[in-house]
């Protein structure tokens, strides 16, 4: 998933707590749902895609757990930070 794809997605929900920002995003043409997360304290950012059979709200509320399960690098791409922080 590219940063451009994430920027074109519609925000369904967002939340932030203690410098961690999470956005639930939807791409209607692709029927793709993802959660973008950024940690304002560390500058780290990552994206977790919601897969078939996943609860989108569960991924949204527990993105670090899903990232760990799927081996997504949570210290990842700083270019994604702008996507996750866009709602802040």
C-alpha positions in Angstrom: 0.0 0.0 0.0 1.4 3.4 -1.0 1.2 6.7 0.7 -0.8 8.0 -2.3 -3.3 5.2 -1.8 -3.7 6.1 1.9 -4.1 9.8 1.1 -7.0 9.0 -1.3 -8.9 6.9 1.3 -11.8 8.2 3.3 -11.6 8.5 7.1 -14.2 6.5 8.9 -12.9 7.2 12.4 -9.9 8.5 14.3 -8.6 8.6 17.8 -5.5 9.7 19.7 -4.1 9.1 23.1 -0.7 9.9 24.6 0.8 10.9 21.3 -0.4 7.9 19.4 -2.8 8.7 16.5 -4.9 6.0 14.7 -7.1 6.5 11.7 -9.6 3.9 10.3 -9.5 4.4 6.5 -11.6 3.1 3.6 -11.0 3.0 -0.1 -14.4 2.4 -1.6 -13.3 1.7 -5.2 -11.0 -1.1 -4.0 -13.1 -2.1 -1.0 -9.9 -1.8 1.1 -9.9 -0.9 4.8 -6.8 0.0 6.7 -5.6 1.5 10.0 -2.8 4.0 9.9 -1.0 4.7 13.1 1.6 7.3 14.0 3.5 7.9 17.3 4.1 11.6 17.6 6.7 11.0 20.4 8.9 8.7 18.4 8.0 9.6 14.8 7.3 6.0 14.0 4.3 5.0 11.8 2.8 1.9 10.2 -0.3 0.7 8.4 -2.3 -2.5 9.1 -4.7 -3.7 6.4 -8.0 -5.1 7.6 -8.3 -8.5 6.0 -11.3 -10.7 5.2 -12.6 -12.1 8.4 -11.1 -9.3 10.6 -13.2 -6.9 12.6 -12.3 -3.4 11.3 -13.0 -2.0 14.8 -10.9 -4.6 16.5 -7.9 -3.8 14.2 -8.6 0.0 14.9 -8.7 -0.5 18.7 -5.7 -2.9 18.8 -3.4 -2.0 15.8 -0.2 -2.9 17.7 -1.5 -6.4 18.4 -2.5 -7.0 14.7 0.9 -5.5 13.6 2.8 -7.9 15.9 0.7 -10.9 14.7 1.3 -9.9 11.0 5.0 -8.9 11.7 4.4 -5.4 10.5 7.4 -3.1 11.5 5.9 -0.6 13.9 9.1 1.5 13.8 8.4 1.9 10.1 8.0 4.3 7.3 8.1 7.9 8.5 6.3 9.0 5.3 3.2 7.3 6.7 3.2 9.6 9.8 1.6 12.4 7.8 -1.3 10.1 6.8 -1.9 9.0 10.4 -1.5 12.5 11.8 -3.8 14.2 9.2 -6.7 14.0 11.6 -4.9 15.4 14.6 
